[in-house]
C-alpha cells in the first residue's frame, strides 16, 4: 500500500528517487515544527508587578532629586544680587554701574544713549521719564541722585511786551483754549483681552502680547493675575503694570483636564504637567484604577505640594 502511494506521488510530480526522499524529509520537518510547541509548551508564571513597581518608584525618586537640584541651580543662577545704593550722578555712570544699581542691560544702554543725545541729565524728573525705567527702582534711587528735582528755570522766548516765558512758571505761558485730556488705561479681563488691548501696557509689543495669549490658551486660561509673571520675556516692571490693570473675573473657570480620561499626550502638553508627571499620572491610573478625586495626585512622589496647588485648578475627575 505504501509503495503504491509513493509510486503515485513520484509519477504525479515526476520526482526522481532522490527528490522523493527529500520531499518526505521536508514533510517530516514541517510536522516536527508544528508539534514542537505543544510538546515543549510550559505555562507562564503569574505576573508579579512588585519588582516593576519598585523600579518605577526608584526612577521617580531619582527624577525628583534631579529636578530639585536643577531648580536650585536655576534659582542660584538668576538670583538678583542685593543693591548697594550710594550717592551718584547719572551723567557719570557706566553701563556696568547702571546694572549694579538694578537696571537690565537694555534699559541701561537706553539711558546712555539718551545722555549722549541730550547732553546729559539736568534733573531727577528728566531721568524718571526714560522709557522702561521701573518706577519702584527710581523711588529707591531718588534720595541718592545727585541732581535737582527739576531743571533750573531759563528764558525760552518772550512776548511783544518783553516778558519771558519760564519753564518753571507755567502761569507765565500763553494758555491754550482746549486743554489736553489725560489718557488713562482702563482695567481689562486677562482671559478675554486680545493682543490689541495687551499692547496698551507700556513695554508690551506684538511679540509679547502674542506670547501672553499663547500661554493663556495652552494653560487653559488664567485663574490668577499672578500667572502673568510666568510668561517668558516679561520684565518685572511690565508684570507690575499687568497686575495693576488686569483682572480675572470671579466666576471664570479655566479649561480642565479629566484625570481619568485624558491621554498621555494630552497631559504632557499642558505647561504645568510635562512629560515626567504625565507618565507618572498615567502609570498610577493603570495600576490603581480611576482617580476618585484630584487630591489623589498627592500620593505621587514626583509631585510636591507647591506644584499640586499650581495644577489643581486645571484638573477634574469627572
Backbone bond lengths (Angstrom), bond angles and torsions (degrees), N, CA, C in turn:
res aa  C-N    CA-C-N  psi(-1)  N-CA   C-N-CA  omega(-1)  CA-C   N-CA-C  phi
1 X - - - 1.462 - - 1.540 110.98 -
2 X 1.362 115.39 -46.16 1.455 119.99 179.39 1.519 111.48 -65.05
3 X 1.361 114.93 -39.13 1.461 118.42 179.45 1.522 111.81 -64.52
4 X 1.329 115.92 -38.61 1.468 119.34 178.79 1.536 110.28 -65.16
5 X 1.387 117.11 -39.35 1.469 120.85 178.69 1.525 111.09 -64.87
6 X 1.339 116.11 -42.30 1.456 119.76 179.70 1.522 111.04 -64.87
7 X 1.354 115.14 -39.28 1.454 118.57 -179.19 1.529 110.98 -68.03
8 X 1.332 116.28 -36.79 1.467 119.89 179.19 1.533 110.92 -66.04
9 X 1.346 115.59 -41.04 1.473 119.04 178.62 1.516 110.54 -65.43
10 X 1.350 115.00 -40.48 1.460 119.31 -178.81 1.519 110.95 -65.14
11 X 1.348 116.68 -40.27 1.455 120.21 179.52 1.530 111.77 -70.09
12 X 1.357 115.65 -38.94 1.463 119.83 -176.34 1.534 111.35 -66.40
13 X 1.336 116.94 -43.86 1.447 121.24 -178.54 1.526 113.67 -94.49
14 X 1.294 117.30 -1.73 1.471 122.73 -177.92 1.519 110.51 57.08
15 X 1.356 115.66 43.73 1.459 121.54 179.24 1.511 109.79 -82.24
16 X 1.344 114.14 145.80 1.462 118.60 166.16 1.526 107.58 -81.32
17 X 1.336 116.98 174.35 1.462 119.55 -178.53 1.537 110.43 -63.84
18 X 1.323 115.57 -38.59 1.481 119.07 179.63 1.529 111.17 -66.84
19 X 1.328 117.65 -43.43 1.459 121.28 178.42 1.514 111.62 -64.06
20 X 1.332 116.16 -34.20 1.471 119.24 178.35 1.525 110.83 -66.01
21 X 1.323 115.61 -41.93 1.472 118.76 178.35 1.535 111.59 -62.97
22 X 1.338 116.21 -43.01 1.461 120.04 178.60 1.532 111.66 -64.53
23 X 1.307 115.96 -34.55 1.465 119.72 177.75 1.525 111.36 -62.42
24 X 1.326 116.70 -43.59 1.467 120.68 -179.44 1.537 111.18 -69.95
25 X 1.325 116.79 -33.73 1.478 119.04 176.31 1.529 110.03 -63.85
26 X 1.358 116.76 -41.74 1.461 120.90 178.40 1.530 111.35 -62.41
27 X 1.331 116.33 -41.35 1.470 120.06 178.71 1.523 110.28 -61.90
28 X 1.339 117.33 -42.65 1.466 121.34 -179.19 1.534 110.77 -64.25
29 X 1.361 117.52 -40.44 1.456 120.85 178.51 1.530 111.88 -63.85
30 X 1.321 116.66 -40.24 1.457 120.31 178.83 1.515 111.58 -64.60
31 X 1.335 116.09 -39.98 1.473 120.19 178.02 1.525 110.26 -65.33
32 X 1.361 116.55 -40.78 1.470 120.35 -179.15 1.527 111.13 -64.62
33 X 1.343 116.08 -41.95 1.470 119.72 179.41 1.523 110.78 -64.49
34 X 1.338 116.24 -37.78 1.460 119.28 179.74 1.512 113.59 -69.83
35 X 1.332 116.92 -31.57 1.478 120.77 -176.06 1.527 111.67 -88.11
36 X 1.340 117.04 -25.18 1.466 120.56 -174.07 1.523 113.97 -55.31
37 X 1.354 121.15 -44.50 1.465 119.09 -179.54 1.523 113.65 -58.60
38 X 1.328 116.44 -34.07 1.463 119.24 -179.53 1.528 111.75 -75.34
39 X 1.344 115.69 -31.10 1.467 118.82 -179.74 1.527 111.82 -75.75
40 X 1.347 115.54 -36.83 1.466 118.71 -174.52 1.522 113.05 -106.63
41 X 1.332 118.75 8.50 1.460 122.03 -178.53 1.521 110.95 -68.05
42 X 1.349 114.75 133.10 1.453 120.23 176.68 1.521 108.22 -127.65
43 X 1.289 117.47 137.04 1.459 122.33 -177.68 1.532 110.38 -68.29
44 X 1.376 116.54 131.72 1.459 121.26 -179.64 1.523 111.01 -67.09
45 X 1.336 114.98 145.07 1.459 119.83 176.90 1.530 108.93 -71.12
46 X 1.329 119.28 150.27 1.471 121.75 179.54 1.525 111.28 -61.95
47 X 1.330 115.46 143.35 1.478 121.38 -176.91 1.522 110.62 -74.08
48 X 1.319 116.08 128.71 1.456 122.02 177.16 1.535 108.27 -112.49
49 X 1.349 117.48 110.31 1.479 119.55 -175.25 1.521 113.66 -78.90
50 X 1.336 118.53 0.34 1.466 120.04 -174.16 1.529 111.79 -59.23
51 X 1.343 115.69 -47.98 1.464 119.96 -177.71 1.519 111.34 -62.18
52 X 1.333 115.82 -46.28 1.461 119.50 -179.99 1.528 111.07 -63.88
53 X 1.315 116.73 -36.74 1.454 120.39 179.88 1.523 110.86 -66.60
54 X 1.329 116.26 -40.92 1.462 119.36 177.79 1.519 111.19 -64.43
55 X 1.332 115.81 -39.76 1.466 119.67 177.35 1.515 111.14 -62.88
56 X 1.343 115.91 -43.24 1.458 120.74 179.44 1.523 110.94 -63.44
57 X 1.339 117.11 -42.88 1.469 120.46 179.22 1.526 111.60 -62.71
58 X 1.326 116.63 -39.83 1.465 119.84 179.50 1.531 110.96 -65.88
59 X 1.347 116.66 -38.36 1.459 119.95 177.33 1.522 111.02 -65.62
60 X 1.341 116.05 -39.07 1.460 119.96 179.22 1.524 110.26 -63.39
61 X 1.337 116.94 -42.45 1.470 121.02 178.75 1.530 110.52 -62.02
62 X 1.346 117.06 -41.62 1.454 120.51 178.55 1.529 111.14 -63.53
63 X 1.328 115.81 -44.47 1.461 119.58 179.82 1.527 110.75 -64.17
64 X 1.330 116.30 -39.10 1.459 120.37 178.76 1.523 110.70 -62.68
65 X 1.336 116.44 -43.20 1.456 119.95 178.36 1.516 112.57 -64.15
66 X 1.346 116.21 -41.73 1.464 119.78 178.63 1.527 111.43 -64.99
67 X 1.356 116.48 -39.58 1.466 119.69 179.14 1.517 110.90 -65.01
68 X 1.342 117.09 -39.31 1.463 120.44 -179.75 1.530 110.41 -66.85
69 X 1.332 116.50 -41.79 1.466 119.55 178.65 1.527 111.06 -63.56
70 X 1.349 115.78 -40.42 1.471 119.11 179.38 1.524 110.81 -65.22
71 X 1.338 116.47 -39.04 1.459 120.34 179.86 1.528 110.94 -65.92
72 X 1.328 116.59 -42.14 1.467 120.19 178.57 1.523 111.36 -64.67
73 X 1.344 116.27 -40.37 1.460 120.17 178.58 1.524 111.35 -65.38
74 X 1.351 116.13 -39.93 1.461 120.23 178.89 1.528 110.84 -66.09
75 X 1.340 115.98 -41.42 1.468 119.79 178.64 1.524 111.12 -64.04
76 X 1.342 116.20 -38.34 1.458 120.25 179.03 1.523 111.38 -67.46
77 X 1.337 115.80 -36.13 1.463 120.19 -177.43 1.522 111.69 -69.51
78 X 1.350 115.43 -42.67 1.461 119.57 -173.90 1.532 113.64 -98.70
79 X 1.322 117.30 8.10 1.450 119.59 179.46 1.531 109.94 -68.13
80 X 1.298 115.29 132.04 1.459 119.51 -178.30 1.532 110.24 -76.15
81 X 1.311 114.48 139.70 1.449 119.56 176.93 1.531 109.23 -76.60
82 X 1.326 118.36 144.67 1.470 119.98 178.38 1.522 110.88 -64.23
83 X 1.327 115.65 140.70 1.456 120.56 -177.93 1.523 110.39 -76.18
84 X 1.319 116.06 136.86 1.453 122.29 173.91 1.521 107.26 -110.52
85 X 1.332 115.79 99.36 1.453 120.83 -175.14 1.525 110.72 -84.62
86 X 1.311 114.82 144.45 1.460 122.03 178.44 1.529 107.41 -153.36
87 X 1.307 117.01 161.96 1.457 119.91 -179.55 1.536 109.57 -69.90
88 X 1.329 116.45 130.90 1.463 119.61 -175.08 1.518 110.60 -147.18
89 X 1.327 113.72 156.76 1.458 121.97 173.08 1.530 107.29 -107.10
90 X 1.338 118.83 120.44 1.474 121.33 -177.36 1.523 113.93 -56.25
91 X 1.316 117.73 -21.05 1.462 120.52 -178.21 1.526 112.38 -79.96
92 X 1.343 117.15 -9.76 1.461 120.43 -176.15 1.526 113.50 -106.59
93 X 1.340 118.61 -4.36 1.464 121.16 -172.40 1.525 111.38 -87.02
94 X 1.326 114.93 146.52 1.467 122.13 174.48 1.526 109.47 -94.10
95 X 1.331 115.70 176.06 1.461 120.68 179.15 1.528 110.71 -59.77
96 X 1.319 117.64 -44.39 1.465 121.44 -178.97 1.532 111.16 -65.20
97 X 1.324 117.71 -37.14 1.458 120.22 -179.66 1.528 111.55 -69.31
98 X 1.335 116.67 -36.11 1.464 119.07 175.37 1.531 110.27 -63.01
99 X 1.327 116.68 -40.40 1.460 120.25 179.12 1.529 111.45 -65.51
100 X 1.330 117.02 -36.23 1.459 120.32 176.99 1.526 111.52 -64.56
101 X 1.332 116.33 -25.77 1.463 120.50 178.04 1.529 112.71 -85.53
102 X 1.335 117.06 4.88 1.464 120.63 173.21 1.504 116.34 107.46
103 X 1.333 118.89 -1.35 1.464 121.12 179.93 1.519 110.89 -84.03
104 X 1.330 116.25 147.07 1.458 117.98 171.71 1.525 109.84 -78.19
105 X 1.304 116.05 166.83 1.464 121.85 -171.26 1.525 112.51 -60.97
106 X 1.358 117.32 -37.89 1.458 120.64 -173.02 1.535 111.09 -72.54
107 X 1.334 117.37 -42.72 1.467 120.06 178.69 1.530 110.09 -68.85
108 X 1.344 116.61 -37.51 1.462 119.81 177.52 1.532 110.88 -60.87
109 X 1.329 116.87 -42.35 1.463 120.19 177.96 1.526 111.19 -65.81
110 X 1.335 116.71 -34.16 1.461 121.12 177.69 1.528 110.46 -64.34
111 X 1.333 116.09 -39.06 1.462 119.90 176.74 1.524 111.57 -62.40
112 X 1.329 116.12 -43.96 1.464 119.99 179.98 1.526 111.45 -64.71
113 X 1.329 116.86 -39.53 1.465 120.39 178.70 1.528 110.95 -64.62
114 X 1.333 115.75 -41.98 1.465 119.55 179.41 1.529 110.58 -64.54
115 X 1.332 116.49 -42.23 1.471 120.56 179.83 1.529 110.70 -60.30
116 X 1.342 116.35 -40.40 1.461 120.11 -178.94 1.532 111.27 -66.95
117 X 1.342 117.84 -39.09 1.463 120.99 -177.63 1.526 112.13 -77.16
118 X 1.357 116.06 -38.61 1.467 120.23 -175.78 1.518 112.75 -87.62
119 X 1.313 116.84 -8.08 1.452 119.05 -179.05 1.511 113.98 81.08
120 X 1.321 116.81 21.68 1.461 120.88 177.48 1.517 112.35 107.39
121 X 1.327 115.63 161.54 1.457 122.40 178.19 1.524 108.91 -86.97
122 X 1.338 115.81 135.54 1.463 121.25 -178.73 1.526 112.36 -104.66
123 X 1.337 117.81 -19.51 1.456 119.99 -176.33 1.520 110.07 -154.13
124 X 1.325 115.29 166.11 1.460 121.12 175.99 1.525 110.84 -66.67
125 X 1.310 116.94 -37.88 1.466 120.43 -179.68 1.525 111.16 -62.63
126 X 1.313 117.24 -36.26 1.465 121.20 178.47 1.530 110.44 -64.67
127 X 1.325 116.55 -39.66 1.465 120.67 177.44 1.517 111.09 -67.09
128 X 1.316 117.88 -39.13 1.466 121.78 -176.78 1.523 111.66 -64.39
129 X 1.320 118.11 -27.20 1.461 121.21 -176.35 1.531 113.44 -80.75
130 X 1.317 118.88 -0.89 1.464 121.02 -179.83 1.527 109.74 -66.29
131 X 1.312 116.12 130.87 1.466 121.52 -178.58 1.532 111.04 -64.32
132 X 1.330 115.69 131.67 1.462 121.20 176.98 1.513 114.29 93.50
133 X 1.333 118.28 -9.32 1.461 120.94 179.72 1.524 109.00 -78.38
134 X 1.346 118.99 116.25 1.473 121.39 -178.81 1.529 110.79 -62.57
135 X 1.313 115.89 132.83 1.461 119.65 -179.42 1.523 111.01 -64.83
136 X 1.345 117.07 -35.45 1.465 119.97 178.98 1.524 111.23 -62.28
137 X 1.346 116.62 -37.41 1.458 120.23 178.63 1.528 111.22 -71.43
138 X 1.331 116.22 -38.89 1.468 119.76 178.91 1.525 110.53 -62.90
139 X 1.340 117.46 -37.90 1.466 120.36 179.54 1.527 110.99 -64.66
140 X 1.346 116.81 -32.44 1.465 119.01 175.77 1.530 111.39 -68.65
141 X 1.325 115.39 -37.83 1.467 120.22 -178.33 1.535 112.40 -73.62
142 X 1.312 116.46 -30.22 1.462 122.26 -165.22 1.534 113.88 -45.05
143 X 1.340 120.39 -49.89 1.478 118.51 -177.93 1.526 113.55 -67.00
144 X 1.345 117.25 -15.93 1.467 120.80 -173.85 1.531 113.37 -102.23
145 X 1.332 117.32 -5.92 1.462 120.38 -176.72 1.524 109.39 -78.77
146 X 1.308 116.27 125.09 1.464 122.16 -176.61 1.528 109.75 -90.35
147 X 1.351 115.67 64.17 1.461 122.99 178.58 1.527 108.30 -147.15
148 X 1.329 118.29 156.20 1.473 119.73 174.96 1.525 110.99 -70.60
149 X 1.336 115.33 163.19 1.468 119.48 -179.55 1.524 111.70 -63.74
150 X 1.325 117.41 -46.21 1.457 122.63 -179.12 1.520 109.63 -128.22
151 X 1.332 116.26 164.01 1.469 120.43 176.21 1.523 110.21 -63.72
152 X 1.324 117.76 138.08 1.474 119.23 173.59 1.525 109.90 -59.22
153 X 1.329 116.37 142.89 1.471 120.15 -177.72 1.515 112.07 -67.17
154 X 1.309 115.66 144.13 1.464 120.19 175.85 1.528 108.29 -150.99
155 X 1.331 114.79 151.25 1.463 119.84 -176.47 1.505 109.74 -74.00
156 X 1.325 115.15 131.72 1.461 119.39 -179.44 1.525 111.27 -109.28
157 X 1.293 116.06 -38.43 1.469 119.30 -179.79 1.514 107.98 -160.43
158 X 1.283 117.43 173.62 1.460 121.13 -179.79 1.515 109.75 -140.71
159 X 1.316 115.07 158.38 1.455 118.91 177.22 1.536 109.46 -92.47
160 X 1.314 116.53 -169.31 1.457 120.09 -175.06 1.519 112.07 -69.64
161 X 1.316 117.41 -21.31 1.462 120.11 179.58 1.511 112.20 -84.74
162 X 1.341 116.88 -5.65 1.452 120.07 179.31 1.514 113.54 93.90
163 X 1.352 117.77 0.30 1.458 119.60 178.89 1.523 109.78 -75.55
164 X 1.313 116.03 141.84 1.469 120.65 179.58 1.514 110.25 -95.30
165 X 1.303 114.86 151.06 1.458 122.53 176.41 1.516 107.84 -101.27
166 X 1.298 117.97 121.97 1.449 122.74 -173.38 1.516 110.37 -108.92
167 X 1.365 117.42 140.82 1.461 121.48 179.77 1.520 112.09 -63.94
168 X 1.318 116.36 -31.28 1.461 119.18 -175.24 1.512 112.51 -81.61
169 X 1.323 117.36 -13.22 1.453 120.44 -176.97 1.521 109.91 -125.66
170 X 1.323 115.92 84.13 1.476 119.22 -175.99 1.515 112.89 -62.91
171 X 1.359 117.84 -18.53 1.455 117.96 -179.32 1.539 111.37 -69.37
172 X 1.344 116.34 -17.54 1.455 119.69 178.53 1.518 113.50 -84.49
173 X 1.340 116.24 -9.26 1.457 119.61 -177.99 1.527 110.21 -84.57
174 X 1.334 117.07 151.91 1.474 118.72 174.72 1.530 109.31 -65.90
175 X 1.307 116.40 133.66 1.459 120.69 -175.72 1.521 109.98 -90.77
176 X 1.320 117.22 142.61 1.456 122.14 176.63 1.516 109.45 -84.17
177 X 1.293 116.17 155.11 1.459 120.75 -178.32 1.523 112.30 -73.80
178 X 1.357 116.23 -32.88 1.458 121.14 -177.86 1.517 109.38 -117.11
179 X 1.315 118.41 102.30 1.474 120.10 179.64 1.520 111.23 -66.52
180 X 1.331 115.33 144.94 1.467 120.99 -179.72 1.530 109.65 -68.83
181 X 1.327 116.26 134.63 1.454 121.63 177.80 1.526 110.09 -80.54
182 X 1.298 115.01 139.75 1.466 119.52 179.62 1.522 110.01 -81.20
183 X 1.328 116.80 127.80 1.467 121.40 -179.80 1.526 109.53 -87.51
184 X 1.321 116.98 131.11 1.455 121.87 -179.65 1.520 109.33 -128.02
185 X 1.334 116.20 136.10 1.455 122.12 178.17 1.522 109.27 -77.39
186 X 1.317 115.84 131.02 1.453 121.05 -179.49 1.531 110.52 -90.21
187 X 1.345 117.96 146.97 1.478 120.57 176.53 1.526 111.02 -56.98
188 X 1.336 117.01 147.37 1.462 121.18 -178.94 1.523 109.94 -140.07
189 X 1.333 116.04 155.57 1.460 123.29 -179.84 1.527 108.84 -82.21
190 X 1.318 117.30 122.25 1.467 121.19 -177.50 1.517 112.28 -64.47
191 X 1.317 118.79 -25.91 1.461 121.49 -176.13 1.528 113.50 -88.92
192 X 1.314 117.37 -8.10 1.467 119.69 177.69 1.522 112.12 -121.47
193 X 1.330 116.92 -9.36 1.468 120.02 -178.14 1.522 110.98 -67.20
194 X 1.329 116.34 138.06 1.462 120.73 175.10 1.530 109.10 -97.05
195 X 1.319 116.04 -178.47 1.464 119.80 -176.31 1.527 112.04 -63.69
196 X 1.331 117.75 -30.49 1.460 120.36 179.77 1.529 111.21 -65.12
197 X 1.335 116.61 -42.90 1.467 119.89 178.41 1.521 111.21 -67.58
198 X 1.327 116.31 -39.61 1.462 119.36 -178.67 1.527 111.45 -66.00
199 X 1.323 117.32 -33.00 1.462 120.63 -178.44 1.526 112.49 -71.58
200 X 1.331 118.15 -7.68 1.458 120.11 175.08 1.528 111.40 -73.22
201 X 1.350 116.66 -18.74 1.459 120.80 175.51 1.522 108.82 -73.03
202 X 1.297 116.70 130.77 1.460 121.00 -179.71 1.526 110.04 -64.44
203 X 1.327 116.78 123.93 1.462 121.48 -179.17 1.510 113.65 103.76
204 X 1.341 118.35 -6.79 1.465 122.14 178.58 1.529 109.07 -108.57
205 X 1.333 114.55 120.18 1.464 120.32 177.42 1.521 111.35 -109.00
206 X 1.315 115.02 -159.05 1.471 120.09 -177.27 1.525 112.02 -64.20
207 X 1.341 117.66 -43.28 1.467 120.33 -177.34 1.519 111.74 -67.73
208 X 1.325 117.55 -46.88 1.465 120.18 -177.74 1.524 111.40 -68.36
209 X 1.318 117.94 -37.91 1.466 119.84 178.62 1.532 110.43 -64.67
210 X 1.349 117.29 -41.88 1.462 120.52 177.11 1.526 110.94 -65.48
211 X 1.344 116.85 -35.77 1.465 120.58 179.16 1.531 111.02 -66.39
212 X 1.324 117.22 -38.36 1.470 120.78 177.39 1.523 110.47 -64.22
213 X 1.322 117.32 -45.02 1.470 121.34 -179.96 1.527 110.86 -63.98
214 X 1.341 117.36 -42.15 1.465 120.74 179.42 1.520 110.82 -63.56
215 X 1.334 117.80 -43.06 1.468 121.09 177.87 1.525 110.21 -62.22
216 X 1.320 116.89 -42.32 1.473 121.19 178.86 1.523 111.22 -61.12
217 X 1.327 117.72 -41.50 1.459 120.98 179.94 1.529 111.98 -68.50
218 X 1.343 117.36 -40.49 1.457 120.91 -178.90 1.520 112.12 -67.37
219 X 1.347 116.08 -41.15 1.452 119.39 -175.19 1.523 111.52 -79.02
220 X 1.332 117.82 -21.32 1.456 120.45 179.69 1.518 113.37 103.56
221 X 1.334 117.61 15.23 1.456 121.55 -179.11 1.522 111.67 104.80
222 X 1.323 117.03 152.71 1.463 122.05 178.89 1.529 109.81 -83.39
223 X 1.326 116.97 130.26 1.463 120.13 171.21 1.521 110.56 -102.63
224 X 1.354 117.19 -6.16 1.458 122.36 178.71 1.527 108.75 -150.62
225 X 1.319 116.03 143.74 1.460 120.95 178.28 1.526 110.84 -64.10
226 X 1.352 117.32 -28.14 1.459 121.28 -177.44 1.530 112.59 -63.37
227 X 1.336 118.23 -20.52 1.464 120.97 -178.60 1.522 112.56 -65.81
228 X 1.314 117.71 -19.36 1.470 120.72 -179.92 1.524 110.20 -59.44
229 X 1.337 117.16 -31.62 1.465 120.70 -178.94 1.520 112.02 -63.47
230 X 1.353 118.90 -16.46 1.457 122.34 -178.61 1.524 112.44 -83.85
231 X 1.321 117.78 -9.76 1.471 121.22 179.53 1.520 108.73 -72.60
232 X 1.303 116.69 126.56 1.465 121.96 -176.16 1.519 111.12 -64.72
233 X 1.329 116.19 133.06 1.455 121.09 172.62 1.511 115.60 97.29
234 X 1.342 118.32 -6.34 1.458 119.97 -179.75 1.530 109.79 -82.54
235 X 1.313 116.52 123.63 1.460 121.00 177.95 1.529 109.84 -70.72
236 X 1.328 118.17 154.14 1.476 120.62 -178.57 1.524 113.57 -55.28
237 X 1.339 116.88 -39.12 1.458 118.72 -179.04 1.530 111.94 -69.15
238 X 1.338 116.61 -30.48 1.465 120.35 176.53 1.528 110.08 -71.08
239 X 1.337 116.29 -41.00 1.469 120.46 177.04 1.522 109.93 -60.31
240 X 1.325 117.61 -41.15 1.472 120.76 178.18 1.523 111.19 -61.07
241 X 1.334 116.81 -39.85 1.467 120.26 179.07 1.525 111.53 -66.36
242 X 1.338 116.83 -40.25 1.465 120.33 178.48 1.526 110.00 -65.27
243 X 1.326 117.17 -41.22 1.463 120.12 176.85 1.529 111.55 -61.93
244 X 1.338 115.40 -33.66 1.461 119.63 -177.35 1.526 111.83 -71.02
245 X 1.327 116.69 -42.15 1.459 120.03 -173.34 1.538 113.92 -103.46
246 X 1.330 117.82 -19.94 1.464 120.34 -178.50 1.519 111.76 -91.20
247 X 1.314 116.24 152.44 1.463 121.25 176.73 1.529 109.55 -147.44
248 X 1.340 116.16 162.01 1.467 123.20 175.70 1.520 107.56 -117.25
249 X 1.311 116.65 124.71 1.464 120.84 -178.56 1.525 110.76 -60.44
250 X 1.327 116.51 140.00 1.464 120.34 -176.90 1.527 112.25 -62.36
251 X 1.325 116.96 -34.63 1.469 120.19 -177.11 1.525 112.81 -82.47
252 X 1.325 118.07 -2.87 1.471 120.06 -176.22 1.522 111.44 -71.96
253 X 1.324 116.00 135.60 1.459 122.97 175.87 1.523 108.81 -120.16
254 X 1.340 118.36 122.26 1.477 119.99 179.93 1.528 111.57 -68.03
255 X 1.320 115.80 162.03 1.461 121.46 177.77 1.530 109.39 -68.30
256 X 1.325 117.38 131.68 1.461 121.65 -172.97 1.529 111.67 -111.28
257 X 1.347 115.77 151.28 1.455 123.83 173.92 1.522 109.05 -103.07
258 X 1.330 116.25 135.54 1.467 120.91 178.40 1.531 109.05 -84.43
259 X 1.338 116.91 116.17 1.463 121.16 -177.46 1.528 112.26 -62.21
260 X 1.309 117.82 -27.24 1.466 120.94 -176.40 1.522 113.11 -95.00
261 X 1.308 117.95 -6.28 1.468 120.37 -178.22 1.525 113.16 -125.27
262 X 1.327 117.64 -22.36 1.459 120.47 -177.33 1.529 111.16 -67.69
263 X 1.316 116.87 139.11 1.461 121.49 178.40 1.531 109.65 -80.57
264 X 1.322 114.90 169.62 1.467 120.47 178.52 1.523 110.60 -58.87
265 X 1.338 117.72 -43.67 1.459 121.08 -178.37 1.526 111.34 -64.97
266 X 1.339 117.25 -39.67 1.459 119.94 178.91 1.527 111.13 -64.44
267 X 1.319 116.93 -39.48 1.459 120.97 -179.30 1.528 111.48 -69.24
268 X 1.332 116.65 -45.70 1.464 119.07 -173.92 1.527 112.38 -70.25
269 X 1.322 119.16 -20.13 1.454 121.58 -179.96 1.526 112.88 -78.79
270 X 1.343 116.49 -12.37 1.464 118.73 178.02 1.534 109.30 -73.57
271 X 1.333 118.60 131.86 1.472 120.27 -176.42 1.518 114.59 -58.19
272 X 1.326 118.87 -27.50 1.456 121.69 -177.57 1.531 113.12 -90.28
273 X 1.328 118.32 -6.08 1.471 120.80 -175.98 1.521 110.92 -107.51
274 X 1.315 118.17 -66.76 1.454 120.71 177.94 1.527 113.02 80.79
275 X 1.338 114.49 -178.12 1.468 121.34 -171.43 1.522 112.36 -67.28
276 X 1.349 117.71 -52.95 1.467 120.78 -172.54 1.524 112.04 -64.40
277 X 1.324 116.99 -45.71 1.460 119.67 -179.22 1.523 111.03 -68.15
278 X 1.324 118.03 -37.29 1.466 120.89 178.05 1.531 110.32 -61.81
279 X 1.338 117.02 -41.89 1.458 120.22 178.53 1.532 111.10 -64.38
280 X 1.337 117.19 -40.57 1.464 120.34 178.75 1.524 111.30 -65.68
281 X 1.333 117.40 -38.52 1.471 121.18 179.09 1.517 110.66 -63.47
282 X 1.331 116.72 -45.52 1.471 120.80 -178.51 1.527 110.60 -68.35
283 X 1.335 118.63 -41.36 1.472 121.17 179.57 1.526 111.21 -63.66
284 X 1.320 117.46 -41.69 1.465 120.64 179.14 1.534 109.86 -64.91
285 X 1.320 116.87 -40.14 1.467 120.99 178.89 1.519 111.02 -65.20
286 X 1.341 117.18 -37.18 1.467 120.83 179.06 1.523 111.34 -68.03
287 X 1.325 117.55 -39.19 1.462 121.19 -176.39 1.530 112.91 -80.56
288 X 1.334 117.55 -36.19 1.462 120.67 -171.76 1.524 114.08 -112.26
289 X 1.306 118.00 -2.40 1.451 119.58 -179.95 1.517 111.67 90.58
290 X 1.343 116.85 -175.49 1.470 121.07 -176.84 1.531 112.40 -59.69
291 X 1.321 115.30 150.84 1.462 120.84 177.74 1.533 109.27 -74.74
292 X 1.328 119.03 125.51 1.470 119.84 177.33 1.525 112.68 -74.03
293 X 1.324 117.58 -26.33 1.460 122.33 -179.86 1.525 108.67 -157.78
294 X 1.308 116.25 160.66 1.465 120.59 179.06 1.527 110.65 -62.51
295 X 1.344 117.23 -31.89 1.471 121.14 -179.19 1.523 112.48 -62.79
296 X 1.334 118.39 -15.94 1.464 121.82 178.32 1.532 110.83 -62.32
297 X 1.318 117.05 -22.68 1.470 120.55 179.61 1.523 112.18 -63.05
298 X 1.323 117.06 -21.35 1.462 119.93 -179.85 1.526 112.10 -62.26
299 X 1.327 117.72 -17.32 1.458 121.33 179.92 1.529 112.37 -78.39
300 X 1.337 117.35 -11.69 1.460 120.54 178.26 1.526 109.15 -76.11
301 X 1.320 116.87 125.52 1.461 120.95 -177.32 1.523 112.23 -68.61
302 X 1.321 116.58 -24.69 1.461 119.75 -177.49 1.528 112.05 -79.28
303 X 1.336 117.73 -7.78 1.464 122.00 -174.93 1.522 110.03 -112.15
304 X 1.337 117.40 117.66 1.460 120.59 176.67 1.526 109.92 -90.26
305 X 1.339 116.11 172.12 1.461 120.79 -173.96 1.522 111.93 -66.52
306 X 1.331 117.05 -37.67 1.466 120.09 -179.31 1.524 111.30 -61.93
307 X 1.320 115.84 -44.34 1.464 119.58 -179.83 1.523 111.11 -70.76
308 X 1.344 116.77 -34.18 1.465 119.35 177.43 1.529 110.50 -61.19
309 X 1.343 116.89 -45.94 1.455 120.39 179.42 1.532 111.00 -62.11
310 X 1.311 116.65 -27.99 1.456 121.43 -178.68 1.522 112.25 -74.19
311 X 1.356 117.43 -39.09 1.464 120.26 -175.24 1.518 113.13 -95.99
312 X 1.346 118.19 -16.16 1.474 121.25 -175.39 1.523 113.27 -54.47
313 X 1.360 120.10 -41.59 1.471 118.48 -179.05 1.523 114.50 -63.80
314 X 1.338 117.77 -12.82 1.461 121.24 -177.98 1.521 112.98 -105.10
315 X 1.336 118.12 11.16 1.455 121.38 -176.15 1.520 111.32 -123.95
316 X 1.327 115.93 152.78 1.461 122.78 175.20 1.515 108.39 -151.16
317 X 1.329 117.93 164.75 1.468 121.82 178.79 1.518 110.30 -115.27
318 X 1.297 117.77 4.78 1.477 121.52 -178.14 1.524 110.56 -119.88
